[in-house]
Amino acid sequence: MKTVRRLFYADIVSAVAFVALAFLSLSFFIDFVDQLADVGQGGYTLVHAALYALLLLPGHFYEVAPIAVLIGTIYTLARLAQSSQYTILRTGGLGPGRALSLLASLGLIFGVLTFLVGDYLAPLGERQAGQLQARHKGGLKLGPSGAWLKDHANTPDGERSYSISVGSAGPGTLLNDIRIFEFDADGRLLRRIAAASAQVQPNATWSLRDVSVTRWVMGNGGGEGRSDGASGAAAGNSGAAVRPAQAIDAKLSALEWRSSLSAAVVAAAVSPASSMSTLALFRYIGHLADNEQAAQSYQIQFWKRALYPFACLVMVGLALPFAYLQARSGGISLKVFGGIMLGISFVLLNNVAGHLGLLRDWTPWMVAAAPSALYLLLSFAAFSWLVRYR
């Protein structure tokens, strides 16, 4: 049994490594060519473009790992079946159960490797790539509407809530084009802070630069009022009319704004979900829930990140039936092509399920688990049919 295990593992690991290397080479080439359009902007050079493409490779490996496992395993098993080696192993006592257990053990090893790369190396590479772009391309753009965060605090004047808009992110914890809207417990706008840049300190204090502050106060000095300028209600029991709210502007070179948003939360908000580890996603989902923000997309991403490594186990199970196909059922190239199509369909279904789950508001863990469960059932059905009836 040790000899059979060594034969299987050595051949499959070498085939999977070769397929993964081919995918990663193609991904590096595409990313490098895509970055060539930005070479010459600011201090961005060819070296930076190549380094950026290299930093994205762990993330690409995480994405293609199940496909590489599927194609590499199919190629190895098809080659063994083509040369009748697998038939000899079957006559020597390698039953379907033993073969499945051998491949399942190898699939778990691939799954652990995929999890480690996807949870540690890939997020680190994504963050470093983003920092590289922010440092040499004048900031990391966050889309037309930027990134939005929410915060709340209890002050001596009552409960306050904040909506923060970030236009772009710079290197480290530097943020650009900041707008902070402060509301009272009744949802009335009290203050707006606009800043050209902000540095998020470790104690969650934001050091704002080139600040413009607008306050809305009641005309009679009786308190803060509505931002829309509507006439107030009668003041107290005296029945005195309150004049419309007035806006008071102030310009400041610097302002320290105390927040409960730590640097980690801010980094999660301005970074793509692919640059976050499973634990970081879990913490950010908790932050969104505390501030009553929609967290469906991050919950789906969390469960995908947690369950995706198990896809490697599903793929080795899906590849096993190819060992029982007879030589006249097609050559190795045809079987490998079938494996490629299966892998592409899995990735397509995985992505489509995520978008459908977000649109239909489906349960996040079911959305993440559905593609792998479907292909696992498909592998068991194909395996049972080939082994029992062929």
C-alpha positions in Angstrom: 0.0 0.0 0.0 2.9 2.4 0.7 4.2 1.8 -2.8 0.8 2.6 -4.4 0.5 5.7 -2.2 4.0 6.9 -3.2 3.2 6.2 -6.9 -0.1 8.2 -6.7 1.2 11.1 -4.6 4.4 11.6 -6.6 2.6 11.6 -10.0 -0.4 13.6 -8.9 1.6 16.3 -7.1 4.0 16.7 -10.0 1.1 17.0 -12.5 -0.8 19.5 -10.3 2.4 21.6 -9.8 2.9 21.7 -13.5 -0.7 22.8 -14.2 -0.6 25.4 -11.5 2.7 26.8 -12.8 1.1 27.1 -16.3 -1.9 28.9 -14.9 0.2 31.2 -12.8 2.5 32.1 -15.7 -0.5 33.0 -17.8 -1.9 35.1 -14.9 1.4 36.9 -14.4 1.6 37.8 -18.1 -2.0 39.1 -18.2 -1.5 41.3 -15.0 1.9 42.6 -16.3 0.5 43.6 -19.7 -2.5 45.2 -17.9 -0.1 47.4 -15.8 1.9 48.5 -18.8 -0.6 51.2 -19.6 0.2 52.9 -16.2 4.0 52.8 -16.7 5.4 56.3 -16.7 2.6 57.8 -14.6 4.3 59.4 -11.5 7.0 57.1 -10.4 5.5 53.9 -11.8 8.1 51.8 -13.7 8.4 48.4 -15.4 9.9 47.0 -12.2 6.9 48.1 -10.3 4.5 46.6 -12.8 6.4 43.3 -12.6 6.4 43.4 -8.8 2.7 44.1 -8.8 2.0 41.1 -11.0 4.2 38.9 -8.7 2.4 40.1 -5.6 -0.9 38.9 -7.1 0.3 35.4 -7.8 -0.7 33.9 -4.4 -4.2 35.1 -4.9 -4.3 33.6 -8.4 -3.0 30.3 -7.0 -5.8 30.3 -4.4 -8.3 30.8 -7.2 -7.0 28.1 -9.6 -5.9 25.5 -7.0 -9.1 23.3 -7.3 -8.9 23.4 -11.1 -5.2 22.5 -11.0 -5.9 19.7 -8.7 -8.7 18.4 -10.9 -6.7 18.6 -14.2 -3.5 17.2 -12.6 -5.4 14.3 -11.0 -7.3 13.5 -14.2 -4.1 13.5 -16.2 -2.4 11.2 -13.8 -5.3 8.7 -13.5 -6.0 8.7 -17.2 -2.3 8.1 -18.0 -2.3 5.1 -15.5 -5.4 3.8 -17.1 -4.1 4.2 -20.6 -0.9 2.2 -19.8 -3.0 -0.4 -18.0 -1.1 0.3 -14.7 -4.4 1.2 -13.0 -5.9 -2.1 -14.2 -2.9 -4.0 -12.7 -3.4 -2.1 -9.4 -7.1 -3.1 -9.4 -6.3 -6.7 -9.9 -3.7 -6.4 -7.1 -6.3 -5.4 -4.6 -6.8 -1.7 -5.1 -10.5 -1.5 -4.7 -12.6 1.6 -5.3 -12.8 2.3 -1.5 -9.0 2.3 -1.1 -8.5 4.4 -4.2 -11.0 6.9 -2.9 -9.4 7.0 0.6 -5.9 7.6 -1.0 -7.2 10.4 -3.1 -9.2 11.9 -0.2 -6.0 12.1 1.9 -4.2 13.9 -0.9 -7.2 16.2 -1.4 -7.1 17.2 2.2 -3.4 18.0 1.9 -4.2 20.2 -1.1 -7.0 21.8 0.8 -4.8 22.7 3.8 -2.2 24.2 1.4 -5.0 26.2 -0.4 -6.3 27.5 2.9 -2.9 28.6 4.1 -2.1 30.4 0.8 -5.6 32.0 0.6 -5.7 33.1 4.3 -2.2 34.4 4.7 -0.1 34.8 1.5 -2.9 36.0 -0.8 -4.2 38.8 1.5 -0.7 39.9 2.3 0.2 40.0 -1.4 -3.1 41.9 -2.3 -2.4 44.5 0.4 1.2 45.0 -0.6 0.1 45.3 -4.3 -2.4 48.0 -3.2 0.2 49.8 -1.2 2.6 49.7 -4.2 0.0 51.3 -6.4 -0.9 53.9 -3.8 2.7 54.8 -3.3 3.7 55.2 -7.0 0.4 56.0 -8.7 -0.9 58.8 -6.5 -3.4 56.8 -4.4 -5.6 53.8 -4.7 -9.0 54.8 -6.3 -12.1 53.5 -4.6 -14.6 53.9 -7.4 -16.9 56.8 -8.4 -18.6 56.9 -4.9 -15.5 56.1 -2.9 -15.8 54.0 0.3 -18.4 54.7 3.0 -18.0 54.0 6.7 -20.4 54.5 9.7 -19.6 55.3 13.3 -21.4 56.3 16.4 -20.6 57.8 19.8 -22.2 59.0 23.0 -21.2 62.6 23.7 -22.2 65.0 26.6 -24.7 66.5 24.1 -26.3 63.2 23.3 -25.9 60.3 20.9 -24.1 61.1 17.6 -23.8 59.1 14.4 -21.3 59.7 11.7 -21.2 58.8 7.9 -17.7 59.0 6.5 -16.8 59.1 2.9 -13.3 58.3 1.6 -12.3 59.3 -1.9 -9.0 57.4 -2.3 -6.4 55.6 -0.1 -2.7 56.4 0.0 0.2 54.3 1.4 -0.1 53.1 4.9 -3.1 54.5 6.8 -3.3 57.7 4.7 -6.7 58.6 3.3 -7.6 61.3 0.8 -10.8 63.4 0.1 -12.5 62.9 3.4 -16.0 64.0 4.2 -17.6 63.4 7.7 -21.3 64.0 8.3 -22.4 64.2 11.9 -26.0 63.6 12.9 -27.9 63.7 16.2 -30.2 61.0 17.6 -33.1 62.4 15.5 -31.1 62.2 12.2 -30.6 65.9 11.9 -27.4 67.0 10.2 -25.3 69.0 12.7 -21.8 69.2 11.2 -19.9 68.4 8.0 -16.1 68.1 8.0 -14.3 68.0 4.7 -10.5 67.3 4.7 -8.0 66.9 1.9 -6.3 64.0 3.8 -6.3 62.1 7.0 -3.9 59.9 8.8 -5.5 57.2 11.0 -3.5 56.8 14.2 -3.1 53.6 16.2 -5.5 55.0 18.9 -8.2 55.5 16.2 -7.7 59.2 16.1 -7.9 60.8 12.6 -5.4 63.5 12.0 -7.1 65.7 9.4 -5.3 68.2 7.2 -6.7 71.2 5.2 -10.0 71.0 7.0 -13.3 72.8 6.2 -16.0 72.6 9.0 -19.6 73.6 8.5 -21.9 73.7 11.5 -25.7 74.2 11.4 -27.0 76.2 14.4 -30.4 77.7 15.2 -30.7 81.4 14.5 -31.7 82.4 18.0 -28.7 80.4 19.5 -31.1 78.1 21.2 -29.5 74.9 19.9 -28.6 73.0 16.8 -31.3 72.4 14.2 -32.1 71.0 10.8 -29.8 71.3 7.9 -32.5 72.0 5.4 -33.3 75.4 6.8 -36.9 74.7 7.6 -38.5 76.8 10.3 -38.3 75.3 13.8 -41.2 74.5 16.1 -42.3 76.8 19.0 -39.5 76.9 21.6 -40.6 75.6 25.0 -43.8 76.9 26.6 -43.1 80.5 25.6 -44.3 80.0 22.0 -41.4 82.0 20.6 -40.7 81.2 17.0 -37.3 79.7 16.1 -35.6 81.2 13.1 -34.2 79.0 10.3 -30.9 77.2 10.9 -27.8 79.0 9.9 -24.6 77.5 8.5 -21.3 78.6 10.0 -18.1 77.8 8.1 -14.6 77.5 9.5 -11.3 76.8 7.9 -8.6 74.8 9.8 -5.1 73.7 8.8 -5.4 70.6 11.1 -8.0 68.9 13.2 -7.8 65.8 15.5 -11.1 63.8 15.1 -11.7 61.1 17.7 -13.3 58.0 16.3 -13.9 54.4 17.2 -12.9 53.2 13.8 -9.5 51.5 14.1 -6.9 51.4 11.4 -7.8 47.7 10.8 -11.5 48.5 10.2 -10.6 51.5 7.9 -8.2 49.3 5.9 -10.9 46.6 5.5 -13.4 49.3 4.3 -11.1 50.7 1.7 -9.6 47.4 0.5 -11.2 44.7 -1.6 -12.6 41.7 0.2 -10.0 39.5 -1.5 -7.3 41.2 0.6 -8.9 40.2 3.9 -8.3 37.0 5.7 -11.1 34.8 7.1 -10.6 36.3 10.6 -10.5 39.9 9.2 -13.7 39.2 7.3 -15.4 37.9 10.5 -14.4 41.0 12.5 -15.5 43.4 9.7 -18.9 41.7 9.5 -19.2 42.3 13.2 -18.4 45.9 12.7 -21.0 46.2 9.9 -23.7 44.5 12.1 -22.9 46.8 15.0 -23.5 49.8 12.8 -26.6 48.3 11.1 -24.9 48.2 7.7 -25.5 45.6 5.0 -23.1 42.7 5.3 -24.5 40.2 2.9 -21.6 40.4 0.4 -19.0 40.1 3.1 -20.8 37.2 4.7 -20.9 35.3 1.4 -17.2 36.1 0.9 -16.5 34.8 4.4 -18.2 31.5 3.8 -16.6 31.2 0.4 -13.2 31.7 2.0 -13.9 29.2 4.8 -15.3 26.5 2.4 -13.3 27.0 -0.8 -10.4 24.8 0.3 -12.7 21.8 0.5 -13.2 22.1 -3.2 -9.8 20.4 -3.6 -11.3 17.3 -1.9 -14.3 17.5 -4.2 -12.1 17.7 -7.3 -10.0 14.6 -6.5 -13.3 12.7 -6.1 -14.5 14.1 -9.4 -11.3 13.0 -11.1 -11.4 9.4 -9.8 -14.0 8.1 -12.3 -11.6 9.0 -15.2 -9.4 6.1 -14.0 -12.2 3.6 -14.7 -12.8 4.8 -18.3 -11.6 2.4 -20.9 -9.0 3.4 -23.4 -11.5 3.5 -26.3 -13.5 6.1 -24.3 -11.0 8.7 -25.5 -7.3 9.5 -25.2 -5.6 11.4 -22.4 -6.0 14.7 -24.2 -9.7 14.3 -24.5 -10.0 13.5 -20.8 -7.9 16.4 -19.8 -10.0 18.7 -21.9 -13.1 17.3 -20.1 -11.4 18.1 -16.8 -10.7 21.7 -17.9 -14.3 22.1 -18.9 -15.4 20.7 -15.5 -13.1 23.1 -13.7 -14.3 26.1 -15.7 -17.9 25.2 -15.0 -17.2 24.9 -11.3 -15.6 28.4 -11.2 -18.4 29.8 -13.2 -21.1 28.3 -11.0 -19.2 29.4 -7.9 -19.2 33.1 -9.1 -22.7 33.0 -10.4 -24.0 31.5 -7.1 -22.4 34.4 -5.2 -24.1 37.0 -7.3 -27.4 35.3 -7.2 -27.2 34.9 -3.4 -26.5 38.6 -3.1 -29.5 39.5 -5.3 -31.9 37.0 -3.8 -30.7 37.5 -0.2 -30.0 33.8 0.2 -28.4 32.3 3.3 -24.6 33.0 2.9 -23.3 29.6 4.0 -25.6 27.8 1.6 -24.6 30.0 -1.3 -20.9 29.2 -0.6 -21.5 25.5 -0.1 -23.9 24.8 -3.0 -21.3 24.5 -5.9 -19.0 22.2 -4.0 -22.0 20.1 -2.7 -23.4 19.8 -6.3 -20.1 18.7 -7.7 -19.5 16.3 -4.9 -22.8 14.6 -5.7 -21.9 14.5 -9.3 -18.6 12.8 -8.6 -20.2 10.2 -6.4 -22.9 9.5 -9.0 -20.3 9.2 -11.8 -18.0 7.0 -9.6 -20.9 4.7 -8.6 -22.1 4.3 -12.2 -18.6 3.5 -13.6 -17.6 1.2 -10.9 -20.8 -0.7 -10.5 -22.1 -0.9 -14.0 -19.0 -0.5 -16.2 
